[in-house]
Amino acid sequence: MRLGTVANSAINSYGQIFFSEKKPFGVLILLVSFIDVRAGLFGFLSVLTANISAYYLGFSKYNISRGIYGFNALLVGLGVGFAFQPSWQLVLLTMAAALLTLFVSLALEGVFHKYGLPFLSLPFILGLWAVMVASMHFDVLRYSERDLYTYNTLFSLGGLRLINIYEFLDFWLSKFPLLKIYFLSLGSIFFQNNAFAGLILSVGLVYHSRIAFSISVLGYMAALGFYMILGYDYEVLSYSYIGFNYILTAIAAGSVFVIPSRRSYFWVLLLLPVSVIVTISMELILANLRLPIYALPFNAMVLLFVYILKLRVTPGKLILNTSGLSSPEDSLYLQTTENKRFALLPSLSVRLPFTGVWTVTQAHNGTYTHKDEWKHAWDFEIQSGNGKTFSGNGDQVTDFFCYSKSVLAPAGGYVVDLQDNIPDNKIGEINTLQNWGNSLVIKHSEYLYSQLSHLKAGSIKVKIGDYVTINQQLAQVGNSGHSPVPHLHFQFQAYPHIGSPTILFPISNYTEVFENTQKFGEGYPVENQRIFNAYPNQLMQKTFRFIPGEIIDCNVGEQKIVWDVKKTTLNQMYIECRETNAVAYFIQTDDYLIFTRFIGDKNSALFLIYKYLYHVKMTVIPQVTYSDVHNPNLFINRTLLTLNDLIAPIHNFLSVDYFFTFEELDIIDSDSEVKANITVVNLLNKKHLKTDSARLKVDTNNDITLDFSNSVIKLCKHKR
């Protein structure tokens, strides 16, 4: 195990106590633990023992480096070093306790992982309990009296200067007793029974996360308020090691395992009084067993809360955090961005089931028939320039423009149900006995079917069991069933039968037609929209199809950088820069290339690609702009972002908008050169802060050029 790996895993073990992977914060916590030098040394010994043992036992190097297996052992070491006088026997005991704690951590990880739950600091509690109970029979161990002589400890660390600082701080904090108790509670997480340690930790907590700090104060105040309301002496928090339970519960339940939001803050206010009841009752029960309570209430409340959230039938707006990010701010900004980006991004690309321009004559929650369980459906007809849907008098079905027009498969799938022998109605008449008329149902995936109805009798060209491909001709538009005039009914449903209740599912890629312009559309067409299918450009598809194993040569002026296209074991695609190790994750389909996450140096060329090729559609429609939103965490000035962090769960003032506009094609051909203008705009409360622009060119050799005001990046793909 390399020295760098040892140091990295040790520092992250300290940070993990506050769910942080920021190394400066981990270093600060390490230093705070050494305010009590003996406790600090035994804590450090314990974390080294656990991490090195986990490494040589063959456990996940990734988890070891993050400190997942070390932080519980660290707490046990701190507790042992704080409780007993140092001796060589205590060194052996500490190492044994660290191993025990590691084994408990690994076992609980295996059990809790099945339920998607963290093991938190349960191994610390069990490990230190085991040591404290066993120590009653270890005659060589002597309990430490350092906690009784705080000034002696401070003098040994920093002489009179440190004592003077401590007295100055204690004098001012005595004027604000509630604040002093908060700092004492924070410091006691690391067995530091002084406000000085808590003050330093609070500064580090603000550095790590403004959200975590604010919600820790909220949770602490909620618990303290409950103490006061019930007439319980809250001064007990100033000399007992239970106050930190409320701080950690608030941080974990309100900002770590749940996406921070107004609702998470509200639930913290509700949870903390419950936590007070649990804490006091546990303390009394464990007192009879002569066991300290440690962090048991924190573990009980957080595990209970997270577990019941996983049992919900409908997730609601209190969202569990599945991002894997350690910073509440990072999780919040990512979740907010992805909600806006991917709300209409379907798991399946679905086309409109026709060619040419059609009009939505009835949409979701329609005026006539799209009601109740069948509200998520569309009716389509063809209209002329003056809004008419027929020629002549419209007395015959053949007068209607859409009658006998081809009906196409909206996506690939198997035909699972059909009806094809119901005659067309006369104009103005309806068939109430056979409501759906001639219909087709196609299975696209489990619990995703599409239905096409009111088809022309005898026009269906497929049979049950046939596999159909996207845009394959299936039938013709008719006037059968509950249909007074020819039109095409289209819906998605979860079941394979004609007439099943509808479900909400978006249409992937279409173009909306206006009098003098056009617009990209995605999602749910609305009534009176005139729309047609937007088909991908072959040159764009070929150029922006990145295949794992490919190499991308990135030329920035005279500098040449090499990137690799790779994928994870979970099939997540990404581009990695060999020079900077920066990584940009992406997803791609026949319709678009979308970058989802960037990790690494923001001064790298790969970051510029992430920024400007963030969302590229394969459909080329000149002079039409489509938009997306960037994660503000990557683009906004750090000072503004820090201020915004404090209120972001309540209201996010910062945003970054992305705009992409194709230029006119020189030649109307799918293989002609494509150009586009890209703009990224930083906004504060929707007011302009900054604009960055680039010009994209895709040439017929499938090379990509991004032209900025002061530089040019050119990308060339090739195989290994």
C-alpha positions in Angstrom: 0.0 0.0 0.0 1.6 3.2 -1.2 2.3 6.1 1.2 0.1 8.4 -0.9 -2.8 6.0 -0.7 -2.3 5.6 3.1 -2.4 9.4 3.6 -5.3 9.9 1.2 -7.5 7.3 2.9 -6.6 8.6 6.4 -7.5 12.2 5.6 -10.8 11.1 4.0 -11.6 9.0 7.1 -11.6 12.2 9.1 -13.8 14.0 6.6 -16.3 11.1 6.4 -17.4 11.9 9.9 -19.1 14.9 8.4 -19.9 13.0 5.1 -17.2 15.1 3.4 -14.5 14.1 0.9 -12.9 17.6 0.8 -9.3 17.0 1.8 -8.7 20.5 3.4 -11.6 19.8 5.7 -10.3 16.3 6.5 -6.9 17.9 7.4 -8.6 20.4 9.6 -10.5 17.7 11.5 -7.2 15.8 11.9 -5.6 18.8 13.5 -8.6 19.5 15.8 -8.3 15.9 17.0 -4.8 16.6 18.1 -5.9 19.4 20.5 -5.9 16.5 22.8 -2.6 15.0 21.5 -3.0 11.6 23.2 -6.5 11.1 21.8 -5.3 12.4 18.4 -2.4 9.9 18.3 -4.6 6.9 19.2 -7.2 8.0 16.7 -4.6 8.2 14.0 -3.2 4.8 14.9 -6.7 3.3 14.8 -7.5 4.7 11.3 -4.2 3.5 9.9 -4.8 0.0 11.4 -8.3 -0.2 9.8 -7.4 1.1 6.4 -4.2 -0.9 6.0 -6.0 -4.1 7.2 -8.9 -3.5 4.7 -6.4 -3.0 1.9 -4.5 -6.3 2.5 -7.7 -8.2 3.1 -8.7 -7.2 -0.5 -11.6 -4.9 0.1 -12.6 -2.1 -2.3 -9.7 0.3 -2.8 -12.2 2.9 -3.9 -14.0 2.7 -0.5 -10.8 2.6 1.4 -9.5 5.7 -0.4 -12.8 7.5 0.5 -12.4 6.7 4.1 -15.5 4.5 4.3 -13.8 1.8 6.3 -11.7 4.1 8.4 -13.9 6.7 10.1 -15.5 4.4 12.6 -12.1 3.0 13.7 -10.9 6.6 14.0 -13.8 7.4 16.4 -13.0 4.3 18.5 -9.3 5.3 18.6 -10.2 8.8 19.7 -12.5 7.4 22.4 -9.9 5.0 23.7 -7.2 7.7 23.7 -9.5 10.1 25.5 -10.7 7.6 28.1 -7.4 6.0 29.2 -3.9 6.9 30.1 -1.4 6.0 27.4 0.6 2.8 27.7 2.0 0.1 25.3 -0.8 -2.1 26.4 -3.3 0.6 25.3 -1.6 0.7 21.9 -2.3 -3.0 21.4 -5.8 -2.6 22.7 -6.4 0.3 20.2 -5.2 -1.8 17.3 -7.4 -4.7 18.3 -10.4 -2.4 18.7 -9.7 -0.9 15.3 -9.7 -4.4 13.7 -13.0 -5.2 15.5 -14.6 -2.0 14.3 -13.4 -2.7 10.7 -14.9 -6.2 10.8 -18.2 -4.8 12.1 -18.1 -2.1 9.4 -17.6 -4.7 6.7 -20.3 -7.0 8.0 -22.9 -4.2 8.4 -22.0 -3.0 4.9 -23.0 -6.4 3.6 -26.2 -6.5 5.5 -27.3 -2.9 5.0 -26.4 -2.8 1.3 -29.3 -5.1 0.6 -31.6 -2.4 1.8 -29.7 0.5 0.3 -28.9 1.9 3.7 -25.6 3.3 5.1 -24.0 1.7 8.2 -23.2 5.2 9.6 -21.3 5.0 12.9 -22.9 1.9 14.3 -19.5 0.1 14.1 -18.0 2.8 16.3 -20.7 2.5 18.9 -20.4 -1.3 19.1 -16.6 -1.2 19.0 -16.2 1.3 21.7 -18.9 -0.4 23.9 -16.9 -3.6 23.6 -13.7 -1.9 24.7 -15.3 -0.1 27.6 -17.0 -3.2 28.9 -13.9 -5.3 28.5 -11.7 -2.7 30.1 -13.3 -3.3 33.5 -11.3 -6.5 33.6 -8.0 -5.0 32.3 -6.1 -4.1 35.5 -3.2 -2.4 33.6 -5.5 0.3 32.1 -5.9 3.6 34.0 -8.7 6.1 33.3 -7.5 9.5 32.1 -8.1 12.6 34.3 -7.2 15.1 31.6 -10.7 16.2 31.1 -10.6 17.4 34.7 -7.6 19.6 34.0 -8.4 21.5 30.8 -5.8 24.2 31.5 -3.0 21.7 31.9 -3.9 20.2 28.5 -4.0 23.6 26.8 -0.7 24.7 28.4 1.0 21.5 27.2 -0.2 22.3 23.7 0.4 26.0 23.3 1.5 27.5 26.6 0.0 30.7 28.1 -0.9 32.1 24.6 -3.3 29.2 24.0 -4.8 29.6 27.5 -5.3 33.3 26.9 -7.1 32.6 23.6 -9.2 30.0 25.3 -10.2 32.4 28.1 -11.0 35.2 25.7 -13.2 32.9 23.7 -14.8 31.4 26.8 -15.5 34.9 28.1 -17.3 36.0 25.0 -19.2 32.7 24.5 -20.4 32.9 28.1 -22.5 35.9 26.9 -24.2 33.6 24.3 -24.8 30.3 26.2 -26.8 28.7 23.3 -24.0 29.4 20.9 -21.5 28.0 23.4 -23.5 24.8 23.7 -23.6 24.4 19.9 -19.8 24.7 19.7 -19.4 22.3 22.7 -21.7 19.8 21.0 -19.8 20.1 17.7 -16.4 19.5 19.4 -17.7 16.5 21.4 -18.0 14.6 18.1 -14.3 14.2 18.4 -14.2 13.8 22.2 -13.1 17.5 22.5 -14.9 18.9 25.5 -14.2 22.6 24.7 -15.8 25.2 22.6 -12.5 26.1 21.0 -12.5 22.8 19.0 -16.2 23.3 18.1 -15.5 26.8 16.8 -12.7 25.6 14.5 -14.9 22.7 13.3 -17.8 25.1 12.5 -15.5 27.1 10.3 -14.5 23.9 8.5 -18.1 22.9 8.2 -18.9 26.2 6.5 -16.0 25.5 4.1 -17.3 22.0 3.4 -20.9 23.0 3.0 -22.9 26.1 3.7 -26.1 24.0 3.5 -24.8 21.4 6.0 -23.8 24.2 8.4 -27.1 26.0 8.2 -29.1 22.9 8.7 -27.0 21.8 11.6 -27.8 25.1 13.3 -31.5 24.6 12.5 -31.5 21.1 13.9 -29.7 22.1 17.0 -32.1 25.0 17.6 -35.1 22.7 17.0 -33.9 20.2 19.6 -33.0 23.0 22.1 -36.4 24.6 21.6 -38.1 21.2 22.4 -36.0 20.9 25.6 -37.2 24.3 26.7 -40.9 23.7 25.8 -40.9 20.5 27.8 -39.1 22.1 30.7 -36.0 19.8 30.4 -32.7 21.4 31.5 -30.9 22.1 28.2 -27.7 22.9 30.2 -27.1 19.1 30.2 -26.0 19.5 26.6 -23.0 21.6 27.8 -21.4 18.7 29.7 -22.7 15.5 28.1 -21.9 13.9 24.8 -25.4 13.9 23.3 -25.8 17.3 21.7 -23.9 16.3 18.6 -26.6 13.7 17.9 -28.9 16.5 17.0 -26.4 18.2 14.8 -25.4 15.1 12.8 -29.1 14.0 12.5 -30.0 17.3 11.0 -27.1 17.2 8.5 -27.7 13.6 7.5 -31.5 13.6 7.3 -31.8 17.1 5.8 -28.9 17.4 3.4 -26.9 14.2 2.9 -29.3 11.3 2.3 -32.0 13.7 1.1 -31.7 16.4 -1.5 -31.7 19.7 0.5 -34.9 21.6 -0.1 -37.7 23.4 1.8 -39.2 20.1 2.5 -36.0 18.6 3.9 -35.6 21.6 6.2 -39.3 21.3 7.3 -38.8 17.6 8.1 -35.7 18.4 10.1 -37.8 20.6 12.3 -40.2 17.6 12.8 -37.5 15.0 13.2 -35.5 16.7 15.9 -38.2 16.7 18.6 -38.6 13.0 17.9 -34.8 12.7 18.2 -34.9 14.4 21.6 -37.4 11.8 22.8 -35.3 8.9 21.4 -32.1 10.4 22.9 -33.4 10.9 26.4 -35.1 7.5 26.6 -32.0 5.7 25.2 -29.8 7.5 27.7 -31.9 6.3 30.6 -32.1 2.8 29.4 -28.4 2.5 28.6 -27.5 4.1 32.0 -28.8 0.9 33.7 -26.4 -1.1 31.5 -23.5 1.3 32.3 -23.1 2.1 28.6 -22.6 5.5 27.2 -25.1 6.6 24.5 -22.5 8.0 22.1 -24.0 8.4 18.6 -26.8 5.8 18.9 -29.7 8.3 18.6 -28.2 9.8 15.5 -27.9 6.3 13.9 -31.4 5.2 14.9 -33.1 8.3 13.7 -31.3 8.6 10.3 -31.6 4.9 9.5 -35.3 4.9 10.4 -36.0 8.0 8.4 -34.1 6.9 5.3 -35.6 3.4 5.4 -39.2 4.6 5.6 -38.6 7.0 2.7 -37.5 4.0 0.6 -40.9 2.3 1.4 -43.0 5.1 -0.1 -45.5 4.2 -2.8 -45.0 7.6 -4.5 -41.6 9.4 -4.0 -43.1 12.9 -3.7 -40.9 16.0 -3.5 -38.7 14.9 -0.6 -36.1 13.3 -2.8 -33.6 10.7 -1.7 -30.0 11.5 -2.7 -28.7 8.9 -5.2 -26.0 11.1 -6.8 -23.1 9.7 -4.7 -21.8 13.2 -4.2 -20.6 14.1 -0.8 -21.4 17.8 -0.9 -25.1 18.8 -0.3 -24.5 21.8 -2.7 -23.2 19.5 -5.5 -26.2 17.1 -5.0 -28.7 20.0 -5.0 -27.4 21.7 -8.1 -27.1 18.4 -9.9 -30.6 17.3 -9.0 -32.1 20.7 -10.0 -30.3 20.7 -13.3 -31.2 17.1 -14.1 -34.8 17.6 -13.3 -35.0 20.4 -15.9 -32.8 18.5 -18.4 -34.2 15.0 -18.3 -37.9 15.5 -17.3 -38.8 15.1 -21.0 -36.0 12.8 -22.0 -37.7 9.5 -22.6 -36.1 6.0 -22.2 -37.3 5.3 -25.8 -37.1 7.6 -28.8 -40.6 7.9 -30.2 -41.6 9.5 -33.5 -44.9 10.9 -34.6 -46.9 8.2 -36.4 -47.1 10.0 -39.8 -45.3 12.0 -42.4 -45.8 15.6 -43.3 -47.4 18.4 -41.2 -50.4 17.5 -39.1 -52.4 19.5 -36.5 -53.2 18.4 -33.0 -57.0 18.7 -32.9 -57.3 17.2 -29.4 -54.5 16.8 -26.8 -54.2 15.7 -23.2 -57.2 16.4 -21.0 -59.1 17.2 -24.2 -62.4 18.9 -24.7 -64.3 15.9 -26.1 -63.1 12.4 -25.3 -59.7 12.5 -23.7 -60.8 12.3 -20.1 -60.2 10.4 -16.8 -58.1 7.2 -17.4 -57.8 8.1 -21.1 -56.7 11.7 -20.7 -53.1 11.3 -22.0 -53.8 10.9 -25.7 -53.7 12.9 -29.0 -55.9 13.3 -32.0 -54.3 14.3 -35.3 -55.7 15.7 -38.6 -54.3 17.5 -41.6 -55.3 21.1 -42.1 -54.9 23.4 -45.0 -53.5 26.9 -44.8 -56.9 28.4 -43.9 -57.5 25.8 -41.1 -59.9 23.5 -43.0 -59.5 19.8 -42.7 -61.3 18.8 -45.8 -62.0 19.8 -49.4 -65.4 20.4 -50.9 -68.3 20.1 -48.6 -66.8 17.6 -46.3 -69.7 15.2 -46.7 -67.6 12.2 -47.6 -64.7 10.6 -45.7 -62.6 11.0 -48.9 -63.0 14.7 -48.6 -60.8 14.8 -45.6 -57.1 15.4 -46.2 -55.9 12.8 -43.6 -58.2 10.0 -44.8 -56.2 7.0 -46.2 -52.9 8.6 -45.3 -50.2 6.2 -44.1 -49.9 5.4 -40.4 -46.3 4.7 -39.3 -44.8 2.8 -36.3 -43.8 5.4 -33.7 -41.0 3.1 -32.4 -39.8 -0.5 -32.8 -41.7 -3.2 -31.1 -44.0 -6.2 -31.4 -47.7 -6.1 -32.5 -49.7 -7.5 -29.5 -53.3 -6.6 -30.4 -55.3 -5.4 -33.4 -58.8 -5.0 -34.8 -59.3 -4.6 -38.5 -62.9 -5.3 -39.7 -64.9 -2.3 -38.4 -66.3 -0.2 -41.3 -65.8 3.5 -41.5 -68.6 5.8 -40.2 -70.4 8.2 -42.3 -69.4 11.8 -41.6 -71.1 13.0 -38.3 -71.9 9.5 -37.1 -70.2 7.5 -34.4 -69.9 3.9 -33.5 -70.4 3.8 -29.7 -70.4 0.0 -29.5 -66.9 -0.4 -31.0 -65.4 2.8 -29.5 -61.8 2.4 -30.6 -62.6 1.3 -34.1 -59.8 -0.5 -36.0 -56.7 -0.3 -33.8 -53.2 -1.5 -33.4 -51.2 -2.0 -30.1 -47.4 -2.2 -30.2 -45.2 -3.4 -27.3 -42.0 -1.3 -27.1 -40.8 -2.5 -23.7 -42.3 -3.9 -20.4 -45.2 -1.7 -19.5 -44.8 0.6 -22.4 -47.2 0.2 -25.3 -48.6 2.5 -28.0 -52.0 2.4 -29.5 -53.2 3.8 -32.9 -56.9 3.9 -33.5 -59.8 4.8 -35.9 -57.9 3.1 -38.7 -59.3 2.3 -42.1 -60.9 -1.1 -42.4 -58.7 -3.7 -44.1 -55.7 -1.3 -44.2 -53.6 -2.9 -41.5 -50.5 -4.5 -43.1 -49.2 -6.4 -40.0 -50.4 -9.2 -37.8 -50.1 -10.1 -34.1 -46.6 -11.2 -33.3 -44.9 -9.2 -36.1 -41.9 -7.1 -35.2 -42.2 -3.6 -36.6 -39.4 -1.0 -37.0 -39.7 2.7 -36.4 -41.4 4.6 -39.3 -42.6 1.3 -40.8 -46.0 1.7 -42.6 -48.6 -0.1 -40.6 -52.1 1.0 -41.8 -54.1 4.0 -43.1 -56.1 6.6 -41.4 -59.8 5.9 -41.3 -63.1 6.9 -39.6 -64.0 3.8 -37.6 -65.2 3.6 -34.0 -66.1 6.7 -32.0 -65.0 9.0 -34.8 -67.4 11.6 -36.4 -64.6 12.7 -38.9 -61.4 11.0 -40.1 -58.5 11.4 -37.7 -55.7 9.5 -36.0 -55.8 8.7 -32.3 -52.5 8.0 -30.6 -51.7 7.1 -27.0 -49.3 5.3 -24.7 -50.4 2.7 -22.2 -49.0 0.2 -19.7 -51.0 -2.8 -20.9 -51.3 -4.7 -24.2 -55.0 -4.5 -24.8 -57.0 -2.1 -27.1 -58.6 0.6 -25.0 -56.2 0.3 -21.9 -55.9 3.4 -19.7 -53.3 5.8 -21.0 -50.0 6.8 -19.4 -47.9 9.9 -19.7 -45.0 9.4 -22.1 -43.3 12.1 -24.3 -42.7 12.2 -28.0 -39.0 12.6 -28.6 -38.3 14.9 -31.5 -40.6 16.9 -33.6 -40.8 20.3 -35.2 -43.5 22.9 -34.5 -44.6 25.0 -37.5 -45.5 28.7 -37.2 -46.5 31.2 -39.9 -42.9 32.4 -40.5 -40.7 30.1 -38.5 -40.2 26.7 -37.0 -39.3 25.4 -33.5 -37.9 22.2 -32.0 -40.4 20.3 -29.9 -40.0 17.6 -27.3 -42.5 16.2 -24.9 -46.3 16.6 -25.2 -47.8 18.4 -28.2 -50.7 20.7 -27.3 -54.0 21.4 -29.1 -53.8 23.4 -32.3 -50.0 22.8 -32.7 -48.9 22.1 -36.3 -46.1 19.6 -36.1 -44.0 17.2 -38.2 -41.3 14.6 -37.5 -37.7 16.0 -37.2 -35.4 13.4 -38.8 -31.7 13.1 -37.8 -28.9 14.4 -40.1 -26.6 11.5 -41.2 -23.4 13.6 -41.0 -24.3 14.7 -37.4 -25.1 11.2 -36.4 -21.8 9.8 -37.7 -19.7 12.7 -36.3 -21.1 12.6 -32.8 -21.3 8.9 -32.4 -18.5 8.1 -29.9 -17.6 4.5 -29.6 -15.6 3.0 -26.6 -12.1 2.3 -27.8 -11.9 5.3 -30.1 -9.2 7.9 -29.7 -9.9 11.6 -30.2 -7.1 13.9 -31.2 -7.7 17.3 -29.7 -5.8 20.1 -31.4 -5.7 23.5 -29.5 -3.6 25.8 -31.6 -0.2 24.1 -31.9 -0.9 21.8 -28.9 -2.1 18.2 -29.4 -4.0 16.4 -26.7 -5.2 12.8 -26.8 -8.5 11.7 -25.4 -9.9 8.2 -25.0 -13.6 7.2 -25.3 -14.4 4.6 -22.5 -17.3 3.1 -20.6 -17.7 2.0 -17.0 -18.7 -1.4 -15.9 -22.3 0.1 -15.6 -22.1 1.1 -19.3 -21.7 4.8 -18.6 -19.9 6.4 -21.5 -17.2 9.0 -21.0 -14.3 10.8 -22.5 -11.0 10.9 -20.6 -8.1 13.3 -21.2 -4.7 11.5 -20.9 -2.9 14.7 -19.9 -5.2 16.1 -17.2 -7.2 12.9 -16.3 -10.4 15.1 -16.7 -13.5 13.1 -17.4 -16.7 14.1 -19.2 -19.7 11.6 -19.0 -22.3 11.5 -21.8 -25.3 9.7 -23.2 -26.0 9.4 -26.9 -28.9 8.2 -29.1 -29.9 8.6 -32.7 -31.4 11.9 -31.7 -28.9 13.6 -29.5 -25.5 13.7 -27.7 -25.8 15.0 -24.2 -23.0 15.5 -21.7 -24.1 14.8 -18.1 -21.2 15.3 -15.8 -17.7 16.7 -15.7 -15.0 15.9 -13.2 -11.5 17.4 -13.4 -9.6 20.6 -14.4 -12.0 23.3 -15.6 -9.0 24.9 -17.5 -8.8 21.8 -19.7 -9.9 21.7 -23.4 -12.2 18.8 -22.4 -14.2 21.2 -20.1 -14.7 23.5 -23.1 -16.1 20.6 -25.1 -18.4 19.7 -22.2 -19.5 23.4 -22.0 -20.2 24.0 -25.6 -21.2 20.5 -26.9 -23.3 20.0 -23.9 -26.5 19.2 -25.9 -26.2 18.5 -29.6 -29.2 17.4 -31.6 -28.8 15.3 -34.6 -31.7 17.0 -36.4 -30.5 20.1 -38.4 -33.2 22.8 -38.7 -31.6 26.1 -39.8 -32.2 29.2 -37.7 -34.0 27.3 -35.0 -32.7 27.6 -31.4 -33.1 25.0 -28.8 -32.0 25.4 -25.2 -30.8 23.5 -22.1 -29.5 24.4 -18.6 -26.0 23.9 -17.2 -25.1 23.1 -13.6 -24.3 26.5 -12.1 -21.8 24.8 -9.8 -19.3 24.6 -12.6 -19.7 28.1 -14.1 -20.7 30.7 -11.6 -18.2 32.9 -9.7 -17.2 31.2 -6.5 -18.1 34.1 -4.3 -21.6 34.4 -5.7 -22.0 30.6 -5.6 -21.0 30.5 -1.9 -23.6 33.2 -1.0 -26.2 31.4 -3.1 -25.5 28.1 -1.3 -26.9 29.5 1.9 -30.4 29.9 0.4 -30.3 27.5 -2.5 -32.5 24.9 -0.9 -35.2 27.6 -0.5 -34.6 29.5 -3.7 -31.9 29.2 -6.2 -31.0 32.6 -7.7 -28.2 31.4 -10.0 -28.7 29.6 -13.4 -26.7 29.0 -16.5 -28.6 28.8 -19.8 -27.4 27.0 -22.9 -28.5 27.9 -26.5 -27.7 26.1 -29.7 -28.7 27.4 -33.2 -28.0 25.8 -36.5 -27.0 28.1 -39.4 -28.4 27.9 -42.9 -27.0 24.9 -44.8 -24.9 25.8 -47.9 -26.3 22.8 -49.7 -29.6 21.1 -48.8 -28.0 17.7 -48.4 -27.6 15.3 -45.4 -23.9 15.1 -46.0 -23.2 18.8 -46.4 -21.1 20.8 -43.9 -23.0 21.8 -40.7 -22.5 25.0 -38.8 -24.0 26.2 -35.5 -23.7 29.0 -33.0 -23.6 28.2 -29.3 -24.1 30.5 -26.4 -23.8 30.0 -22.6 -25.3 32.7 -20.4 -24.8 33.1 -16.7 -27.8 34.6 -14.8 -28.5 36.0 -11.4 -32.2 36.0 -10.6 -32.7 35.8 -14.4 -30.6 38.9 -15.0 -27.6 38.7 -17.3 -24.2 38.2 -15.7 -21.9 36.9 -18.4 -22.2 35.5 -22.0 -19.7 33.1 -23.6 -20.0 32.0 -27.3 -18.5 29.6 -29.8 -19.1 28.6 -33.4 -19.3 24.9 -34.3 -18.4 23.5 -37.7 -18.8 19.8 -38.6 -17.1 19.0 -41.9 -17.7 16.2 -44.3 -14.6 14.4 -42.9 -16.5 14.1 -39.6 -14.1 16.5 -37.9 -15.4 18.9 -35.3 -14.1 22.5 -35.0 -15.0 24.9 -32.2 -14.0 28.5 -32.9 -13.8 30.9 -29.9 -12.8 34.5 -29.9 -9.2 33.8 -29.0 -8.6 30.1 -29.8 -9.8 27.2 -32.0 -10.3 23.5 -30.9 -10.4 20.8 -33.6 -11.4 17.2 -32.8 -10.5 14.2 -35.0 -11.7 10.7 -34.2 -9.9 7.5 -35.1 -9.6 3.9 -33.9 -6.7 2.5 -31.9 
